[in-house]
Amino acid sequence: MEEATSYSFKVIGNTLTVSFQVPDTDYEQYYDIAPLRLLDETMIEEDGSSQLIFHLEMKSWVPVSLLYDLAAQIVKYHPENEIDWEKSLFDAELSRAANKYTDENYVMSHTDPDMLELNYVSQADAVKRTMMAIDYCQDIPKEMAEEIRARVSEELGKRGIF
C-alpha cells in the first residue's frame, strides 16, 4: 500500500485511532493505535525508544510525519511519559533512509530492466535486502546522521516535544 495522503487522529471509545486516506481513492481506512491508558506504558523498549513508533515505521502506508504527530498525541494524553522521542524518531528516520537506499540498490542489481517493481524470487533475496539495510545503518555517513538528527530535533520542536 502507498503512503497515506492525509490522516487524522481520533479517539474512538478509549482507543486512539488514525484514519487515513488511501491514495488515488475515496476510501478512508482506520487503524487502531492503542488504548489511551496504555499509550505510554506498554510501548517502551529497554533503551527508552517507542515500540509503537518502531512498529508503525515499518508500515508502508505510514508517512514519517504521522510518526511525529503520533508522538504529539501520546504527549498530549501522557505528558509525563518516559519515551525517548529523539531516539525513537531518529531510529525511524534512519530505518527509512536505509530502506530507501537498499530498495534503490536492490532494484539496480536484481531486477529485469523492463520491470518497475521489486521481485523477490526467493527468501534469500529478502534476507540479502535486510542485510544490506543493516550494513547501511552501521556505515551511515556522519553528515547524514547529523542531518537526520537535526530534522528530528526540528520536527519535535515544531510539535512542542523536547
C-alpha positions in Angstrom: 0.0 0.0 0.0 1.2 3.5 -0.8 1.8 6.2 1.9 -1.4 7.8 3.2 -2.1 11.2 1.5 -3.9 12.5 4.6 -4.6 11.3 8.1 -6.1 12.4 11.3 -6.2 11.0 14.9 -9.5 10.3 16.6 -10.4 8.8 20.0 -13.0 6.1 19.4 -14.2 4.6 22.7 -11.0 4.6 24.7 -8.7 3.9 21.8 -6.5 6.3 19.8 -7.2 5.6 16.1 -5.8 7.1 13.0 -7.9 7.4 9.9 -6.1 7.9 6.6 -6.9 8.4 3.0 -5.8 5.6 0.7 -4.0 7.2 -2.3 -6.0 7.6 -5.5 -9.2 6.5 -3.9 -12.1 8.0 -1.9 -11.6 5.2 0.6 -10.8 6.1 4.2 -9.2 3.4 6.4 -9.0 3.2 10.2 -6.1 1.8 12.2 -6.4 1.4 16.0 -3.2 2.6 17.6 -3.7 1.6 21.3 -6.0 2.2 24.3 -5.3 5.7 25.7 -4.4 4.4 29.1 -1.6 2.2 27.6 0.0 4.6 25.2 2.9 5.5 27.4 3.3 2.3 29.5 3.5 -0.8 27.3 5.2 0.7 24.4 8.7 1.4 25.7 11.8 -0.6 24.9 14.6 -1.0 27.5 16.6 1.8 25.8 13.6 4.2 26.1 12.5 4.1 22.5 8.9 3.6 21.5 7.8 0.1 20.3 4.8 1.8 18.7 6.9 4.1 16.6 9.1 1.2 15.5 6.1 -0.9 14.7 4.4 1.8 12.6 7.6 2.9 10.9 7.5 -0.5 9.1 4.1 0.0 7.6 4.2 1.2 4.0 1.2 3.5 4.4 2.7 5.5 7.3 4.4 8.7 6.3 7.1 9.9 8.6 5.0 13.0 9.5 2.4 10.6 11.1 5.1 9.3 13.4 5.9 12.8 14.7 2.2 13.6 15.0 1.6 10.3 16.9 4.4 11.3 19.3 2.5 14.6 19.9 -0.7 12.7 20.6 1.0 10.5 23.1 2.5 13.5 24.8 -1.0 15.2 24.8 -2.5 12.3 26.7 0.5 11.3 28.8 2.8 14.4 29.2 4.9 12.6 31.8 5.7 9.7 29.6 9.3 8.3 29.6 9.7 7.7 25.9 12.9 8.9 24.4 11.4 10.7 21.4 14.7 11.7 19.9 16.0 8.2 19.8 12.6 6.7 18.6 12.3 9.1 15.7 16.0 9.1 14.8 15.8 5.3 14.6 12.7 5.5 12.4 14.2 8.1 10.1 17.4 6.1 9.9 15.5 3.0 9.1 13.6 4.8 6.3 16.8 6.1 4.8 18.3 2.6 4.9 15.3 1.0 3.3 15.3 3.6 0.6 19.0 3.0 0.0 18.6 -0.7 -0.1 15.5 -0.6 -2.3 17.4 1.5 -4.8 20.4 -0.8 -4.8 18.3 -3.9 -4.9 16.3 -2.6 -7.9 19.5 -1.7 -9.7 21.2 -5.1 -9.2 18.3 -7.6 -9.0 15.5 -6.7 -11.4 14.9 -7.0 -15.1 15.3 -3.6 -16.7 11.8 -3.8 -18.1 10.3 -4.4 -14.7 9.4 -1.5 -12.4 8.7 -3.4 -9.3 10.8 -5.4 -6.8 10.6 -9.1 -7.4 11.9 -11.2 -4.6 12.4 -14.6 -6.3 13.4 -16.3 -3.1 13.6 -15.8 0.7 17.3 -15.5 0.2 16.8 -12.3 -1.8 14.6 -10.8 1.1 17.3 -11.7 3.6 20.0 -10.1 1.4 18.0 -6.9 1.2 17.6 -6.9 5.0 21.4 -7.4 5.5 22.1 -4.5 3.1 19.9 -2.3 5.3 21.7 -3.3 8.4 25.1 -2.7 6.8 23.9 0.7 5.6 22.7 1.7 9.1 26.1 0.7 10.6 28.1 2.6 7.9 25.9 5.7 7.6 27.9 8.8 6.8 28.3 11.1 9.7 26.9 14.0 7.7 23.7 12.1 7.0 23.3 11.1 10.7 23.7 14.7 11.7 21.2 15.8 9.1 18.7 13.2 10.4 19.3 14.3 14.0 18.7 18.0 13.1 15.5 17.1 11.2 14.3 15.1 14.2 15.0 18.0 16.6 13.3 20.4 14.3 10.2 18.3 13.9 9.9 17.6 17.6 10.3 21.3 18.3 7.5 22.1 15.9 5.2 19.9 17.9 6.4 21.1 21.3 8.1 17.8 22.2 11.5 18.2 23.9 
